[in-house]
Amino acid sequence: MLIESIVRVGFSYFDTSNNVKIKTMKNNSIKILCNLLLCSILFLSCSNDDDNTKPNTEKLNTPPAAFSLIAVADKTEDVELLPTFSWQAATDPDGDTVTYDLYLGAEENPKLYKENIKDTQFEATEELSETTQYYWKVIAKDGNNGTAESGIFSFTTDQAIDVASLSITEGFVGTNIWIKGNGFSEIKEENKVTFNGVEAIVKHASIKSITVIAPDATTGPVVVTVKGVTFETTPLFTYIGDAMSCEDFGKLTVTNFKITDTNELTYEMDMNNTGDGYIDLTNVSVQNYLSKDDQFGNNDDVAAGGSLVSFGIDAIIKPGETRQYKRTPSSNDQDNYDYLIVKIYSRVENCTEETVIIEKIK
């Protein structure tokens, strides 16, 4: 070996000034020195190997997985002013607890609205502005600087609920009431109306009106709730009595019937209460027919539209009072018929009294 060769040979140097060769070390001393040098080299080599092969035990963080928004869906219109936002859960590969930040605003890059949400849904805490386009997104966080960001959805809010008036402010259990306003739902099940805390039946609904039947309640406020947004009407609705029966119904007498426009068949008449009870015109129906003769009930009678008489504020006729009624039948075929027949009857249960008026058109 190299070191053994060095030990055997030894080494010396010449004193050039005296031209004398001087032996500096004995063989044993050189051998010891070389062994020490070899050990030092081996030690340093092992130390370097240990440093290079030592495993890295520091854990690398993996951010939450991608996720999607659910509701409010993108580009939805007529959204309620207190919407509930929901999204998919973001799975974290490391098992870290994930929380969410909700961003919401009228800007395309929405601002932070609520942070550190633990659930995957959140209901707005304050009413949003009506008829406004909003943008929203969610960022999932794992608590170790790992994040995942959803896409951005947009939606437009609905009009605020505004109840302008009740068709009548007093009536009976079962009275039909027309609520005028704005911001109602065209889906009648999404409109909830209560009379002093008792829920009413919604018969018809549009954006600007709701028709309900007064429930068995007591005098108090009428409250309209649409998609979680509530509006209380004024004044109160006053109950005159319980559900009207035929015995309670006043006597309806028609006078002064006349056709005022033969081209359009517009007519008018006076409705008089000549009885002792009340007449609820919201439960009085008028049906129009065209006929070629002056007999009602023939096969040639043609229906020409009809409706409940009134949702107006004067729908309740007290004894001795009169209301004027004006109507234009829904027909464009009057030139082929000679007579207008108007049937007036009560819709109160078990009350079959009716009035039939037959009037020559020309």
C-alpha positions as CSV (number, residue, x, y, z in Angstrom):
1,M,0.0,0.0,0.0
2,L,0.9,3.6,-0.5
3,I,1.3,4.4,3.2
4,E,3.3,1.3,3.9
5,S,5.6,2.2,1.0
6,I,6.1,5.6,2.5
7,V,6.9,4.1,5.9
8,R,9.5,1.7,4.4
9,V,11.2,4.4,2.4
10,G,11.1,7.1,5.0
11,F,12.1,10.5,3.9
12,S,15.1,12.8,4.3
13,Y,16.3,16.1,3.1
14,F,19.7,17.6,2.2
15,D,21.3,20.5,3.9
16,T,22.4,22.2,0.8
17,S,24.7,24.5,2.6
18,N,26.8,21.6,4.0
19,N,26.0,19.0,1.4
20,V,24.9,16.7,4.1
21,K,21.9,14.2,4.0
22,I,19.9,14.3,7.2
23,K,17.4,11.6,8.1
24,T,14.5,13.3,9.8
25,M,12.4,10.5,11.2
26,K,12.6,6.9,12.0
27,N,10.4,4.4,10.3
28,N,8.2,3.8,13.4
29,S,7.5,7.5,13.9
30,I,6.5,7.9,10.3
31,K,4.2,4.9,10.5
32,I,2.4,6.4,13.6
33,L,2.0,9.7,11.8
34,C,0.5,8.2,8.7
35,N,-1.9,6.1,10.7
36,L,-3.1,9.2,12.4
37,L,-3.5,11.0,9.1
38,L,-5.4,8.1,7.7
39,C,-7.9,8.0,10.6
40,S,-8.5,11.7,10.3
41,I,-9.3,11.3,6.6
42,L,-11.6,8.4,7.2
43,F,-13.4,10.4,10.0
44,L,-14.0,13.4,7.9
45,S,-15.2,11.3,5.0
46,C,-17.7,9.5,7.2
47,S,-18.9,12.8,8.7
48,N,-19.6,14.2,5.2
49,D,-21.4,11.0,4.2
50,D,-23.6,11.2,7.3
51,D,-24.6,14.8,6.5
52,N,-25.4,13.9,2.9
53,T,-27.5,10.8,3.6
54,K,-29.4,12.0,6.6
55,P,-33.2,11.9,5.7
56,N,-35.2,15.2,5.6
57,T,-37.9,14.6,8.2
58,E,-39.6,18.1,7.8
59,K,-43.3,17.6,6.5
60,L,-44.4,19.4,3.4
61,N,-47.9,21.0,3.5
62,T,-50.4,20.2,0.7
63,P,-53.2,22.7,0.2
64,P,-56.9,21.8,0.1
65,A,-58.2,20.2,-3.0
66,A,-60.2,22.2,-5.6
67,F,-64.0,22.6,-4.9
68,S,-67.0,24.3,-6.5
69,L,-69.7,26.8,-5.6
70,I,-73.3,25.5,-5.4
71,A,-75.7,28.3,-4.6
72,V,-76.4,31.0,-5.3
73,A,-75.9,29.6,-8.8
74,D,-74.1,31.6,-11.4
75,K,-76.2,34.2,-13.3
76,T,-79.3,33.6,-11.1
77,E,-81.9,36.4,-11.2
78,D,-84.5,37.7,-8.7
79,V,-82.5,36.4,-5.7
80,E,-83.9,37.2,-2.3
81,L,-82.2,40.0,-0.3
82,L,-81.0,37.6,2.4
83,P,-79.6,34.7,0.3
84,T,-77.9,31.6,1.7
85,F,-74.6,30.7,0.0
86,S,-73.4,27.1,-0.2
87,W,-70.4,25.3,-1.7
88,Q,-68.7,21.9,-1.8
89,A,-66.4,20.8,1.0
90,A,-62.7,21.2,0.2
91,T,-60.9,18.0,1.1
92,D,-57.4,18.5,2.7
93,P,-54.9,15.7,1.7
94,D,-53.0,16.2,5.0
95,G,-56.2,15.9,7.1
96,D,-55.9,19.5,8.2
97,T,-59.1,21.3,9.4
98,V,-60.4,23.5,6.6
99,T,-62.2,26.8,7.1
100,Y,-63.6,29.2,4.5
101,D,-63.6,32.9,3.7
102,L,-66.6,34.2,1.8
103,Y,-66.1,37.1,-0.6
104,L,-69.1,39.1,-1.7
105,G,-69.7,42.5,-3.4
106,A,-71.0,44.4,-6.3
107,E,-67.5,44.5,-7.8
108,E,-66.2,41.8,-10.2
109,N,-63.4,41.2,-7.7
110,P,-65.5,40.9,-4.5
111,K,-64.2,41.9,-1.1
112,L,-64.0,39.7,2.1
113,Y,-67.5,39.4,3.6
114,K,-67.1,36.7,6.3
115,E,-63.9,34.8,7.3
116,N,-63.2,31.5,9.1
117,I,-66.5,29.9,8.3
118,K,-66.5,26.3,9.6
119,D,-69.5,25.1,7.6
120,T,-70.1,24.9,3.8
121,Q,-72.9,27.4,3.8
122,F,-73.6,30.9,5.1
123,E,-76.7,33.1,5.2
124,A,-76.2,36.8,4.5
125,T,-76.5,38.8,7.8
126,E,-77.8,42.0,6.2
127,E,-80.2,42.6,3.4
128,L,-78.5,43.1,0.0
129,S,-79.5,46.0,-2.2
130,E,-82.4,45.3,-4.5
131,T,-82.1,44.8,-8.3
132,T,-78.3,44.8,-8.0
133,Q,-75.7,42.5,-9.6
134,Y,-73.4,40.8,-7.0
135,Y,-70.3,38.6,-7.3
136,W,-69.2,36.0,-4.8
137,K,-66.5,33.4,-4.3
138,V,-65.0,31.3,-1.5
139,I,-61.4,30.6,-0.4
140,A,-60.6,27.4,1.5
141,K,-57.8,27.5,4.1
142,D,-56.0,24.6,5.9
143,G,-54.4,26.7,8.7
144,N,-50.9,26.1,7.3
145,N,-50.8,28.7,4.6
146,G,-52.4,26.3,2.1
147,T,-55.4,27.7,0.2
148,A,-57.8,26.8,-2.6
149,E,-59.9,29.3,-4.4
150,S,-63.3,28.8,-6.1
151,G,-64.4,30.4,-9.3
152,I,-66.5,33.6,-9.2
153,F,-70.3,33.5,-9.6
154,S,-72.7,36.4,-10.2
155,F,-76.4,36.9,-9.5
156,T,-79.0,39.7,-9.4
157,T,-81.2,40.5,-6.5
158,D,-84.9,40.8,-6.5
159,Q,-87.0,43.9,-5.8
160,A,-87.7,44.6,-2.1
161,I,-91.2,43.6,-0.9
162,D,-93.5,46.6,-0.8
163,V,-97.2,46.2,0.2
164,A,-99.1,49.2,-1.1
165,S,-102.6,48.3,0.1
166,L,-105.2,45.7,1.1
167,S,-108.3,45.6,-1.1
168,I,-110.4,45.7,2.1
169,T,-109.5,46.3,5.7
170,E,-112.5,44.6,7.3
171,G,-114.4,41.4,6.5
172,F,-115.3,37.9,7.5
173,V,-113.5,34.7,7.8
174,G,-113.3,33.5,4.2
175,T,-113.3,36.9,2.7
176,N,-111.2,37.2,-0.4
177,I,-108.5,39.9,-0.1
178,W,-106.3,41.4,-2.8
179,I,-103.0,42.5,-1.6
180,K,-101.3,45.0,-4.0
181,G,-97.6,45.8,-3.9
182,N,-94.3,44.8,-5.5
183,G,-91.7,42.1,-5.1
184,F,-94.0,39.1,-4.6
185,S,-93.3,35.7,-6.0
186,E,-95.2,34.4,-9.0
187,I,-95.0,31.0,-7.3
188,K,-97.8,31.2,-4.8
189,E,-96.2,28.7,-2.4
190,E,-93.3,31.1,-1.9
191,N,-95.6,33.8,-0.5
192,K,-96.7,33.5,3.1
193,V,-99.4,35.7,4.4
194,T,-100.6,35.8,8.1
195,F,-103.5,37.6,9.7
196,N,-102.6,38.3,13.3
197,G,-100.3,35.3,13.3
198,V,-102.7,32.9,11.5
199,E,-101.6,31.8,8.0
200,A,-104.0,32.4,5.1
201,I,-104.5,30.4,2.0
202,V,-102.9,32.1,-1.1
203,K,-105.1,31.6,-4.1
204,H,-103.2,33.5,-6.7
205,A,-99.9,35.3,-6.9
206,S,-98.1,37.6,-9.3
207,I,-95.2,40.0,-8.9
208,K,-97.5,42.9,-8.1
209,S,-100.5,41.2,-6.3
210,I,-101.5,38.3,-4.0
211,T,-105.0,37.0,-3.5
212,V,-105.7,35.4,-0.2
213,I,-108.7,34.1,1.8
214,A,-109.0,35.6,5.3
215,P,-108.3,32.8,7.8
216,D,-110.1,32.2,11.1
217,A,-108.2,34.7,13.1
218,T,-108.8,37.9,15.1
219,T,-108.3,41.6,14.3
220,G,-104.6,42.4,13.9
221,P,-101.7,43.0,11.4
222,V,-101.4,41.3,8.0
223,V,-97.8,40.2,7.5
224,V,-96.4,39.2,4.0
225,T,-93.3,37.1,3.8
226,V,-91.6,36.3,0.5
227,K,-88.5,34.2,0.4
228,G,-87.6,35.1,3.9
229,V,-88.2,38.8,3.6
230,T,-91.1,40.2,5.7
231,F,-93.4,43.2,5.4
232,E,-96.1,44.2,7.8
233,T,-99.1,46.0,6.4
234,T,-101.0,48.9,7.9
235,P,-103.7,49.5,8.8
236,L,-104.9,46.3,10.7
237,F,-107.4,43.9,9.2
238,T,-110.6,44.0,11.3
239,Y,-112.9,41.0,11.5
240,I,-116.6,41.8,11.3
241,G,-117.6,38.2,12.2
242,D,-117.0,34.5,11.7
243,A,-117.3,32.7,8.4
244,M,-120.3,34.0,6.6
245,S,-123.2,31.5,6.0
246,C,-126.1,31.9,3.6
247,E,-128.3,33.0,6.6
248,D,-125.8,35.8,7.4
249,F,-125.7,36.9,3.8
250,G,-127.7,40.1,3.0
251,K,-130.2,40.2,0.1
252,L,-128.6,41.3,-3.1
253,T,-130.9,43.3,-5.4
254,V,-129.8,44.5,-8.9
255,T,-131.2,47.8,-10.3
256,N,-130.5,50.3,-13.1
257,F,-128.9,47.7,-15.4
258,K,-128.0,49.1,-18.8
259,I,-125.6,48.6,-21.7
260,T,-123.6,51.7,-22.0
261,D,-121.5,50.7,-25.1
262,T,-123.1,48.3,-27.6
263,N,-119.8,47.9,-29.5
264,E,-117.8,46.8,-26.5
265,L,-120.9,45.5,-24.6
266,T,-119.9,47.5,-21.6
267,Y,-122.6,47.5,-19.0
268,E,-123.2,48.9,-15.5
269,M,-125.7,48.2,-12.7
270,D,-126.3,49.0,-9.0
271,M,-126.0,46.3,-6.4
272,N,-128.1,46.9,-3.4
273,N,-128.2,45.2,0.0
274,T,-131.9,45.1,0.9
275,G,-131.4,42.5,3.6
276,D,-130.4,42.5,7.3
277,G,-126.9,40.9,6.9
278,Y,-123.7,41.9,5.2
279,I,-122.9,41.2,1.5
280,D,-119.3,40.3,0.9
281,L,-118.8,41.2,-2.8
282,T,-115.5,39.2,-2.8
283,N,-117.8,36.1,-2.7
284,V,-120.2,37.3,-5.4
285,S,-119.5,36.1,-8.9
286,V,-120.7,37.6,-12.2
287,Q,-120.7,35.4,-15.3
288,N,-121.5,36.8,-18.8
289,Y,-123.0,35.0,-21.8
290,L,-124.1,35.8,-25.3
291,S,-127.2,34.3,-26.8
292,K,-129.3,34.3,-29.9
293,D,-132.5,34.3,-27.9
294,D,-133.8,35.6,-24.6
295,Q,-133.7,32.2,-22.9
296,F,-130.9,31.4,-20.5
297,G,-129.5,27.9,-20.5
298,N,-129.9,27.0,-24.1
299,N,-127.1,25.2,-26.0
300,D,-126.4,28.2,-28.1
301,D,-125.3,30.4,-25.1
302,V,-121.7,31.3,-25.3
303,A,-119.6,32.2,-22.2
304,A,-118.2,35.7,-22.4
305,G,-116.0,35.8,-19.3
306,G,-116.7,36.5,-15.7
307,S,-115.1,37.1,-12.3
308,L,-115.7,37.8,-8.6
309,V,-117.4,41.2,-8.4
310,S,-114.9,43.2,-6.4
311,F,-111.6,43.2,-4.5
312,G,-112.1,46.9,-4.0
313,I,-112.0,48.7,-0.7
314,D,-115.9,48.9,-0.7
315,A,-116.3,45.1,-1.1
316,I,-118.5,44.8,2.0
317,I,-122.0,46.1,1.5
318,K,-123.8,46.8,4.8
319,P,-127.6,46.8,5.0
320,G,-129.2,49.6,3.0
321,E,-126.0,50.4,1.1
322,T,-125.5,50.3,-2.7
323,R,-122.4,49.7,-4.9
324,Q,-122.1,50.4,-8.6
325,Y,-120.6,47.7,-10.8
326,K,-119.3,48.2,-14.3
327,R,-118.0,45.5,-16.6
328,T,-117.0,44.7,-20.2
329,P,-117.5,41.1,-21.3
330,S,-114.4,39.3,-22.9
331,S,-115.8,38.6,-26.3
332,N,-115.3,39.9,-29.9
333,D,-118.2,38.0,-31.3
334,Q,-121.1,40.1,-30.1
335,D,-122.2,41.0,-33.6
336,N,-123.4,37.4,-34.1
337,Y,-125.6,37.5,-31.0
338,D,-128.7,39.4,-30.0
339,Y,-128.8,39.1,-26.2
340,L,-126.4,39.7,-23.3
341,I,-127.1,37.5,-20.3
342,V,-125.6,38.3,-16.9
343,K,-125.7,35.8,-14.1
344,I,-125.0,37.0,-10.6
345,Y,-124.7,34.6,-7.7
346,S,-123.2,34.1,-4.3
347,R,-120.2,31.8,-3.8
348,V,-121.0,31.4,-0.1
349,E,-121.3,27.7,0.8
350,N,-124.9,26.4,0.5
351,C,-126.2,29.8,-0.7
352,T,-127.8,29.1,-4.1
353,E,-129.7,32.4,-4.7
354,E,-128.9,33.9,-8.0
355,T,-130.0,36.8,-10.3
356,V,-130.1,36.5,-14.1
357,I,-130.5,39.5,-16.3
358,I,-131.2,39.2,-20.0
359,E,-130.7,42.4,-22.0
360,K,-131.2,42.9,-25.8
361,I,-128.0,44.1,-27.3
362,K,-129.4,46.0,-30.3
